[in-house]
Amino acid sequence: MKHLKSIFLLVAVAAVAGGLWMWWQHERIHPSTDDAYLKANVLTIAPQVGGEIKTVAVSENQYVNAGDLLFQIVTDDLEARVMAAQASYDAAVQQSSAAITDLSAVSAQVDSARAVLTDAQDAYDRTGKLFKLGDVAQAAMDQATATRDQAKAALDNAQSALAAAQERAGDPGKDNAAVRAADAELTLAKINLARAQVTAPVAGWVANLDLRPGRLVAPNAPLFSLVEDGHWWIDANFKETDLTRLRPDQPVKIDIDMYPGLTLDGKVQSLGAGSGAVFSLLPPQNASGNWVKVTQRFPVRISLDGRPDDPAMQLRVGASTSVTVDTSGLDDGK
C-alpha cells in the first residue's frame, strides 16, 4: 500500500512538473501580455484664424470624412481685410504705372539734353576752328565754351534725375517690389478668409467637442480632437525577459477586451529603445539602501493586419487588449 501511495505521489509530482514544463515552454514560445492598448492617430483641431464661431457642423462622436466642414468662423472682418488688401494692391499697381510714366518723361528729358549738348559741341568745334584762323573774336569762343558747358551740366542733371526715377519706379509690372508686397498681403488675406472654414483633415471620429456658436476662439488654440480612422496599432508592454525572443514581423494574436470572442491578427512592428520608466515624467530613483529589483517593461509596437468584419465592432483608441506573439519561427530557423 505504501508503495502504491508512493507511486501515485510520484505520478502526481511528475504530472505537475510536466504541466509546469509545458506551460513554461508555451509561455516561452508564445510570450503574452495584457498590458497592451489600442492606439490610433489623434489629431488636435485648432483654427488658424481667430474670431467668433458662426456655426458648428458636427457633434460629439460623429464620424466625418476628409474635407467635411467642422465649424465656420464669422468672416466679416476677414472679408474687409481682403477688400483692403485688394485696394492696396490696386494702388500699388497704379503707382507703379505712374512711376513708369514719369520715368518715360524723364528719359525724354535726357534725350533732349543729349541733343542740345550735341548741337553745343558742334558749335564749339566750329567756333574753335574759326578762332584758330582768326575769323572770330575771343568773345565768340568764350560764348561757345559756356554754351557747351551748360549743355553738359544740363545732361548730367537729367541723367541724375533719370537714375533717381528708375530707383523709385523699380521693376515694371508685377515684378515691382511694392506690387509684389501688396500681392502677398492680398494672398494672405484670401488664405485667412478661406481658413475661416475649418474642415476635417482626415476621416475619423470627433472627440472632446465642447464648441458652440458665439464662442470666441484664438488662432492655434486647441478646440477638440479627431480620432483618425486609418492606421491602427497596439502598444504592448512586455517584460524585459520576453524581449529575447521577440523580432519584427512575428505573427501576433490580439484579443480586445470590449469585444469578447474577437481575435485579430497582427505583426510585431518594432521594439522600444527604452523602458517605460525611462520616459516617464518621474523616473524611479534607485539610489537607496532598500532598493528592490523590479522587472522592467518595454513597449512593443504591433501593427494590425485587418479590422473586425462586424461594423458594430468599432475600434476605439485606448481600448485594453491582450496580445500573444508566436515566436516558434526562431526554433524553426526562420
ZIRA-V567402 format. One record per residue. RES is the residue in three letters. D_CENTER is the distance of its C-alpha to the mean C-alpha in Angstrom with 1 decimal. Layout:
# ZIRA-V567402
RES:D_CENTER
RES:D_CENTER
This chain:
# ZIRA-V567402
MET:82.0
LYS:80.4
HIS:79.4
LEU:77.9
LYS:75.8
SER:74.7
ILE:73.6
PHE:71.7
LEU:70.0
LEU:69.1
VAL:67.8
ALA:65.7
VAL:64.3
ALA:63.6
ALA:61.9
VAL:59.7
ALA:58.9
GLY:58.2
GLY:55.9
LEU:54.1
TRP:53.8
MET:52.5
TRP:50.0
TRP:48.9
GLN:48.5
HIS:46.5
GLU:44.2
ARG:43.9
ILE:43.1
HIS:41.0
PRO:39.1
SER:37.6
THR:35.9
ASP:35.4
ASP:32.9
ALA:30.1
TYR:27.5
LEU:25.6
LYS:21.8
ALA:18.9
ASN:15.2
VAL:15.2
LEU:12.4
THR:12.8
ILE:13.4
ALA:13.3
PRO:14.1
GLN:12.5
VAL:16.1
GLY:19.2
GLY:22.5
GLU:25.0
ILE:24.3
LYS:26.4
THR:26.2
VAL:24.7
ALA:24.8
VAL:24.4
SER:26.3
GLU:26.0
ASN:25.7
GLN:25.4
TYR:23.9
VAL:21.5
ASN:20.3
ALA:17.0
GLY:17.2
ASP:19.9
LEU:20.2
LEU:19.6
PHE:20.9
GLN:21.8
ILE:22.0
VAL:25.1
THR:24.6
ASP:27.8
ASP:26.4
LEU:23.4
GLU:25.9
ALA:28.1
ARG:25.4
VAL:25.0
MET:28.7
ALA:29.0
ALA:26.4
GLN:28.3
ALA:31.5
SER:30.2
TYR:29.2
ASP:32.6
ALA:34.3
ALA:32.6
VAL:33.7
GLN:37.2
GLN:37.4
SER:36.3
SER:39.0
ALA:41.5
ALA:40.8
ILE:41.3
THR:44.6
ASP:45.7
LEU:44.9
SER:47.2
ALA:49.9
VAL:49.7
SER:49.7
ALA:52.9
GLN:54.4
VAL:53.8
ASP:55.4
SER:58.4
ALA:58.8
ARG:58.7
ALA:61.4
VAL:63.5
LEU:63.2
THR:64.3
ASP:67.4
ALA:68.2
GLN:67.9
ASP:70.3
ALA:72.7
TYR:72.5
ASP:73.3
ARG:76.2
THR:77.6
GLY:77.3
LYS:79.4
LEU:82.0
PHE:82.1
LYS:82.9
LEU:85.8
GLY:87.0
ASP:86.6
VAL:84.4
ALA:84.6
GLN:82.3
ALA:81.1
ALA:79.8
MET:77.9
ASP:76.4
GLN:75.3
ALA:73.6
THR:71.8
ALA:70.6
THR:69.4
ARG:67.4
ASP:65.8
GLN:64.8
ALA:63.3
LYS:61.3
ALA:60.1
ALA:59.1
LEU:57.1
ASP:55.3
ASN:54.5
ALA:53.2
GLN:51.0
SER:49.5
ALA:48.9
LEU:47.2
ALA:44.9
ALA:43.9
ALA:43.4
GLN:41.2
GLU:39.0
ARG:38.7
ALA:38.0
GLY:35.4
ASP:34.1
PRO:35.4
GLY:33.5
LYS:29.7
ASP:29.6
ASN:30.9
ALA:28.8
ALA:29.6
VAL:28.9
ARG:25.5
ALA:24.6
ALA:25.8
ASP:24.0
ALA:20.6
GLU:21.6
LEU:22.6
THR:19.5
LEU:17.4
ALA:20.1
LYS:19.8
ILE:16.0
ASN:16.7
LEU:19.6
ALA:17.7
ARG:15.2
ALA:18.5
GLN:18.5
VAL:16.0
THR:15.9
ALA:15.2
PRO:12.0
VAL:14.3
ALA:18.0
GLY:19.3
TRP:21.4
VAL:21.0
ALA:21.8
ASN:22.9
LEU:23.2
ASP:25.2
LEU:24.5
ARG:27.3
PRO:28.0
GLY:28.9
ARG:26.5
LEU:24.8
VAL:21.1
ALA:19.0
PRO:15.6
ASN:12.9
ALA:15.9
PRO:15.6
LEU:18.2
PHE:18.4
SER:17.0
LEU:16.7
VAL:18.1
GLU:16.8
ASP:19.9
GLY:18.9
HIS:19.0
TRP:21.5
TRP:22.9
ILE:25.5
ASP:25.2
ALA:28.9
ASN:30.6
PHE:33.5
LYS:36.3
GLU:36.2
THR:39.5
ASP:37.9
LEU:35.4
THR:38.1
ARG:38.2
LEU:34.6
ARG:32.8
PRO:29.8
ASP:30.6
GLN:33.6
PRO:34.3
VAL:33.8
LYS:35.4
ILE:33.5
ASP:35.3
ILE:33.5
ASP:35.7
MET:35.1
TYR:36.4
PRO:39.6
GLY:40.8
LEU:37.4
THR:36.4
LEU:33.3
ASP:32.8
GLY:30.1
LYS:29.7
VAL:28.9
GLN:25.5
SER:25.4
LEU:27.2
GLY:25.8
ALA:26.3
GLY:27.7
SER:29.6
GLY:28.4
ALA:30.5
VAL:28.7
PHE:25.3
SER:27.0
LEU:26.9
LEU:30.6
PRO:31.6
PRO:35.3
GLN:37.9
ASN:40.5
ALA:42.6
SER:45.5
GLY:48.9
ASN:48.5
TRP:45.4
VAL:45.3
LYS:43.4
VAL:40.9
THR:39.4
GLN:35.7
ARG:33.2
PHE:30.2
PRO:27.3
VAL:27.4
ARG:24.7
ILE:26.4
SER:24.9
LEU:26.6
ASP:28.5
GLY:29.1
ARG:29.1
PRO:32.2
ASP:34.5
ASP:35.4
PRO:32.7
ALA:34.1
MET:32.9
GLN:29.3
LEU:27.1
ARG:26.0
VAL:23.5
GLY:25.5
ALA:28.8
SER:31.3
THR:32.2
SER:34.8
VAL:34.1
THR:36.7
VAL:36.0
ASP:38.6
THR:39.2
SER:42.5
GLY:41.1
LEU:41.5
ASP:45.3
ASP:45.5
GLY:44.1
LYS:40.9
